[in-house]
Amino acid sequence: MKNDAMLDERFIMHRFKSTRLAVLAGIVMLFAFFTYHVVVDKTIRWDLFSVMAAMAVVKICAMLYYRRTN
């Protein structure tokens, strides 16, 4: 079997969906840690907040870019 047969559209879509699921799980865990520190320790972890904010900004910018170019 050739390598081209291994990299068809299904493989690319499975890779895309699994990456999207992994990022979503990471965001949920990051938000959980952030909320835990706010509720239990009464402190705001700005490092966790900055990572969440950067992820949100990149996602919105990518959505706007893809909307404009497609």
Secondary structure, DSSP 8 states (H G I E B T S, - for coil): --HHHHSSHHHHHHHHHHHHHHHHHHHHHHHHHHHHHHHHS----HHHHHHHHHHHHHHHHHHHHHHHH-
